[in-house]
Amino acid sequence: MDTGTWTFRCRKCESAFELLLTERERAGAAAREKRCPKCGAAPDTGAGAMHGERRHQIIGYRAANSRPFIL
């Protein structure tokens, strides 16, 4: 996928935050590893959590426009 801004929702405090990811970074990996900038919560990696609760929720994507359309 191209470089772009991904929007996540924290599982703990329910706040939304954005991360700029390059084409080498994966949104799923960021949702499992990155901490929430508001509350500092990391996704739960414990065995007691269900699969979908182990990461922040991905709620949006906005592509970086590297070639803007100019008239």
N, CA, C and O of each residue as an XYZ file, in Angstrom:
284
protein
N       0.844     -1.176      0.000
C       0.000      0.000      0.000
C       0.888      1.238      0.000
O       2.019      1.189      0.485
N       0.395      2.326     -0.531
C       1.148      3.573     -0.617
C       1.265      4.245      0.745
O       0.585      3.882      1.705
N       2.143      5.229      0.796
C       2.297      6.034      1.998
C       1.003      6.799      2.245
O       0.398      7.332      1.315
N       0.591      6.848      3.497
C      -0.633      7.554      3.817
C      -0.838      7.676      5.312
O      -0.045      7.176      6.110
N      -1.915      8.350      5.678
C      -2.258      8.561      7.069
C      -3.370      7.594      7.458
O      -4.439      7.578      6.847
N      -3.105      6.799      8.470
C      -4.072      5.829      8.977
C      -4.665      6.362     10.268
O      -3.946      6.928     11.092
N      -5.967      6.188     10.456
C      -6.650      6.623     11.666
C      -7.019      5.391     12.482
O      -7.594      4.435     11.961
N      -6.684      5.428     13.754
C      -6.940      4.327     14.675
C      -7.819      4.799     15.824
O      -7.844      5.989     16.135
N      -8.539      3.881     16.457
C      -9.306      4.171     17.670
C      -8.734      3.305     18.785
O      -8.615      2.088     18.644
N      -8.383      3.947     19.891
C      -7.809      3.251     21.035
C      -8.873      2.364     21.682
O     -10.012      2.790     21.871
N      -8.499      1.144     22.015
C      -9.426      0.201     22.668
C      -9.703      0.578     24.117
O     -10.738      0.199     24.666
N      -8.789      1.320     24.744
C      -8.961      1.660     26.157
C      -9.753      2.956     26.368
O     -10.764      2.961     27.069
N      -9.286      4.059     25.756
C      -9.923      5.362     26.010
C     -10.866      5.804     24.888
O     -11.511      6.846     25.004
N     -10.954      5.025     23.803
C     -11.863      5.300     22.673
C     -11.512      6.570     21.890
O     -12.322      7.028     21.084
N     -10.315      7.153     22.111
C      -9.944      8.344     21.351
C      -9.378      7.927     19.990
O      -8.827      6.836     19.840
N      -9.524      8.805     19.016
C      -9.002      8.546     17.674
C      -7.663      9.251     17.531
O      -7.476     10.363     18.026
N      -6.727      8.587     16.842
C      -5.431      9.191     16.573
C      -4.947      8.747     15.209
O      -5.371      7.712     14.695
N      -4.052      9.541     14.622
C      -3.564      9.278     13.273
C      -2.072      8.992     13.293
O      -1.323      9.559     14.088
N      -1.656      8.100     12.400
C      -0.243      7.784     12.217
C       0.075      7.824     10.733
O      -0.667      7.278      9.918
N       1.177      8.469     10.386
C       1.647      8.482      9.006
C       2.531      7.259      8.825
O       3.563      7.133      9.483
N       2.131      6.362      7.939
C       2.874      5.131      7.698
C       3.399      5.127      6.269
O       2.695      5.514      5.336
N       4.629      4.690      6.110
C       5.215      4.576      4.781
C       4.754      3.268      4.145
O       4.100      2.451      4.793
N       5.096      3.078      2.886
C       4.650      1.879      2.185
C       5.294      0.611      2.734
O       4.798     -0.484      2.469
N       6.373      0.726      3.482
C       7.012     -0.450      4.076
C       6.375     -0.849      5.401
O       6.516     -1.993      5.833
N       5.679      0.074      6.049
C       5.029     -0.214      7.319
C       3.611     -0.728      7.069
O       2.957     -0.310      6.114
N       3.157     -1.600      7.893
C       1.819     -2.168      7.758
C       0.901     -1.609      8.844
O       1.307     -1.470      9.997
N      -0.333     -1.291      8.469
C      -1.291     -0.730      9.416
C      -1.631     -1.745     10.501
O      -1.788     -1.370     11.663
N      -1.745     -3.012     10.146
C      -2.058     -4.039     11.134
C      -0.971     -4.167     12.183
O      -1.261     -4.362     13.364
N       0.281     -4.059     11.758
C       1.396     -4.126     12.706
C       1.396     -2.899     13.619
O       1.655     -3.021     14.817
N       1.112     -1.740     13.074
C       1.054     -0.523     13.889
C      -0.088     -0.606     14.892
O       0.054     -0.138     16.022
N      -1.217     -1.190     14.502
C      -2.365     -1.329     15.404
C      -2.052     -2.269     16.560
O      -2.637     -2.142     17.635
N      -1.139     -3.205     16.353
C      -0.755     -4.141     17.414
C       0.379     -3.624     18.287
O       0.534     -4.077     19.421
N       1.191     -2.666     17.774
C       2.413     -2.285     18.477
C       2.438     -0.868     19.032
O       3.054     -0.633     20.071
N       1.792      0.075     18.374
C       1.895      1.483     18.772
C       1.034      1.784     19.996
O      -0.034      1.202     20.186
N       1.525      2.702     20.812
C       0.782      3.155     21.992
C      -0.142      4.316     21.616
O       0.132      5.062     20.676
N      -1.223      4.454     22.354
C      -2.150      5.568     22.164
C      -1.468      6.850     22.650
O      -0.938      6.867     23.761
N      -1.466      7.921     21.852
C      -0.812      9.157     22.284
C      -1.565      9.863     23.415
O      -0.967     10.666     24.130
N      -2.850      9.586     23.596
C      -3.624     10.257     24.631
C      -3.458      9.585     25.991
O      -3.122     10.251     26.970
N      -3.690      8.270     26.066
C      -3.648      7.580     27.360
C      -2.401      6.722     27.532
O      -2.131      6.247     28.635
N      -1.634      6.514     26.461
C      -0.411      5.732     26.550
C      -0.618      4.233     26.583
O       0.330      3.482     26.812
N      -1.842      3.786     26.357
C      -2.140      2.357     26.421
C      -1.593      1.633     25.192
O      -1.751      2.083     24.057
N      -0.956      0.513     25.453
C      -0.494     -0.352     24.375
C      -1.558     -1.419     24.160
O      -2.252     -1.783     25.109
N      -1.704     -1.920     22.964
C      -2.660     -2.999     22.730
C      -2.345     -4.195     23.617
O      -1.179     -4.487     23.883
N      -3.385     -4.886     24.075
C      -3.237     -6.031     24.966
C      -2.662     -7.214     24.198
O      -3.206     -7.625     23.173
N      -1.571     -7.749     24.697
C      -0.964     -8.907     24.060
C      -1.154    -10.164     24.891
O      -0.584    -11.208     24.573
N      -1.947    -10.079     25.953
C      -2.155    -11.222     26.832
C      -2.989    -12.311     26.184
O      -3.717    -12.065     25.222
N      -2.877    -13.499     26.714
C      -3.600    -14.646     26.158
C      -5.093    -14.570     26.453
O      -5.887    -15.224     25.777
N      -5.488    -13.782     27.452
C      -6.902    -13.703     27.818
C      -7.744    -12.864     26.871
O      -8.970    -12.974     26.867
N      -7.098    -12.026     26.071
C      -7.831    -11.151     25.161
C      -8.180    -11.891     23.875
O      -7.417    -12.725     23.388
N      -9.351    -11.564     23.340
C      -9.739    -12.133     22.050
C      -8.895    -11.483     20.955
O      -8.310    -10.423     21.176
N      -8.825    -12.105     19.780
C      -7.947    -11.646     18.697
C      -8.193    -10.183     18.335
O      -7.229     -9.426     18.223
N      -9.428     -9.759     18.151
C      -9.732     -8.390     17.749
C      -9.483     -7.368     18.840
O      -9.355     -6.178     18.550
N      -9.410     -7.808     20.093
C      -9.178     -6.892     21.205
C      -7.696     -6.693     21.483
O      -7.339     -5.935     22.385
N      -6.842     -7.346     20.741
C      -5.406     -7.238     20.959
C      -4.786     -6.045     20.256
O      -3.576     -5.839     20.356
N      -5.567     -5.269     19.561
C      -5.007     -4.131     18.833
C      -6.009     -2.992     18.768
O      -7.198     -3.163     19.035
N      -5.488     -1.812     18.402
C      -6.368     -0.658     18.199
C      -7.194     -0.906     16.936
O      -6.771     -1.640     16.043
N      -8.354     -0.300     16.872
C      -9.241     -0.468     15.719
C      -8.827      0.501     14.610
O      -8.603      1.684     14.868
N      -8.726      0.004     13.392
C      -8.423      0.845     12.237
C      -9.742      1.426     11.735
O     -10.657      0.679     11.390
N      -9.845      2.754     11.692
C     -11.116      3.370     11.302
C     -11.011      4.239     10.051
O     -12.032      4.723      9.561
N      -9.801      4.449      9.521
C      -9.718      5.265      8.320
C      -8.347      5.263      7.679
O      -7.348      4.897      8.299
N      -8.320      5.681      6.418
C      -7.078      5.794      5.650
C      -7.196      6.961      4.681
O      -8.220      7.137      4.021
N      -6.133      7.757      4.607
C      -6.083      8.876      3.662
C      -4.739      8.805      2.949
O      -3.688      8.891      3.585
N      -4.772      8.649      1.641
C      -3.550      8.510      0.856
C      -2.805      9.831      0.776
O      -3.408     10.897      0.658
N      -1.482      9.739      0.844
C      -0.652     10.920      0.659
C      -0.597     11.218     -0.835
O      -0.296     10.333     -1.636
N      -0.883     12.437     -1.203
C      -0.913     12.814     -2.609
C       0.472     13.302     -3.020
O       0.796     14.478     -2.854
N       1.286     12.396     -3.556
C       2.645     12.758     -3.933
C       2.699     13.525     -5.258
O       3.678     14.219     -5.531
N       1.673     13.405     -6.064
C       1.597     14.120     -7.349
C       0.274     14.890     -7.432
O      -0.700     14.392     -7.997
N       0.241     16.089     -6.876
C      -1.010     16.843     -6.917
C      -1.388     17.231     -8.348
O      -0.524     17.475     -9.191
N      -2.669     17.281     -8.597
C      -3.174     17.647     -9.909
C      -3.087     19.159    -10.069
O      -3.693     19.902     -9.297
N      -2.346     19.613    -11.055
C      -2.157     21.048    -11.275
C      -2.618     21.386    -12.682
O      -2.253     20.700    -13.638
N      -3.406     22.423    -12.814
C      -3.874     22.882    -14.128
C      -2.893     23.830    -14.743
O      -3.118     24.319    -15.850
